[in-house]
Amino acid sequence: MAASTEDRFYRRREAAQFLRENFAAPTSSAHLAKLAVIGGGPAYHKFSRFPIYRQSDLVTWAEAMLGETRVSTSDEKPVS
């Protein structure tokens, strides 16, 4: 089963770059490595000994990390 161009796989360094470019996420490959150990990061697979990240898993994780839309730092409730 080949990955489609819409759902390709990234090595850890490329995954961090994808997250920075597409979500402005302050993420490095070292941070993704730490999350792989302690949990809380995007899902990944192993290809031999190399961790690889599916693009759709990166997008799902990044969207889950986004906070609600707000118009002020003093807002108690997010904007609907």
C-alpha positions as CSV (number, residue, x, y, z in Angstrom):
1,M,0.0,0.0,0.0
2,A,1.6,3.2,-1.1
3,A,1.0,6.5,0.6
4,S,-0.8,9.0,-1.5
5,T,0.7,12.5,-2.1
6,E,-2.0,13.9,0.1
7,D,-1.0,11.6,3.0
8,R,2.7,11.1,2.7
9,F,5.2,10.1,5.4
10,Y,7.8,12.4,7.0
11,R,10.9,11.6,8.9
12,R,11.0,13.4,12.3
13,R,13.0,16.4,11.1
14,E,10.6,16.9,8.1
15,A,7.6,16.4,10.4
16,A,8.7,19.2,12.7
17,Q,9.3,21.4,9.7
18,F,5.8,20.6,8.3
19,L,4.2,21.5,11.7
20,R,6.2,24.8,11.8
21,E,5.3,25.8,8.2
22,N,1.7,24.8,8.3
23,F,0.6,25.5,11.9
24,A,3.3,27.9,13.2
25,A,3.9,25.2,15.8
26,P,7.0,25.9,17.8
27,T,8.1,22.3,17.3
28,S,11.6,20.7,16.7
29,S,12.6,17.2,15.9
30,A,14.0,17.0,19.5
31,H,10.6,17.9,20.9
32,L,8.9,15.3,18.8
33,A,11.4,12.7,20.0
34,K,10.7,13.7,23.6
35,L,6.9,13.4,23.0
36,A,7.5,10.0,21.5
37,V,9.0,8.9,24.8
38,I,6.7,10.6,27.3
39,G,3.5,10.6,25.2
40,G,1.3,13.4,24.0
41,G,2.8,13.8,20.6
42,P,1.5,12.9,17.1
43,A,1.0,9.2,16.2
44,Y,4.0,7.7,14.4
45,H,5.1,4.5,12.8
46,K,8.5,2.7,12.7
47,F,10.1,2.0,9.4
48,S,12.9,-0.3,10.5
49,R,14.5,1.7,13.3
50,F,13.3,5.1,12.0
51,P,10.2,6.9,13.3
52,I,8.0,8.2,10.5
53,Y,4.9,10.4,10.8
54,R,1.9,10.3,8.5
55,Q,0.8,13.7,7.3
56,S,-2.8,13.1,8.3
57,D,-1.7,12.2,11.9
58,L,0.4,15.4,12.1
59,V,-2.6,17.5,11.0
60,T,-4.9,15.7,13.5
61,W,-2.5,16.3,16.3
62,A,-1.9,19.9,15.5
63,E,-5.6,20.7,15.2
64,A,-6.2,19.1,18.6
65,M,-3.5,21.3,20.1
66,L,-5.1,24.5,18.8
67,G,-7.0,26.5,21.4
68,E,-10.4,28.0,20.8
69,T,-10.7,31.3,18.9
70,R,-10.6,34.3,21.2
71,V,-10.8,38.0,20.7
72,S,-9.2,39.1,23.9
73,T,-6.9,37.6,26.6
74,S,-9.6,38.5,29.2
75,D,-12.2,36.4,27.5
76,E,-13.4,33.6,29.8
77,K,-15.2,31.8,27.0
78,P,-14.0,31.2,23.5
79,V,-15.9,32.8,20.5
80,S,-18.4,30.4,19.0
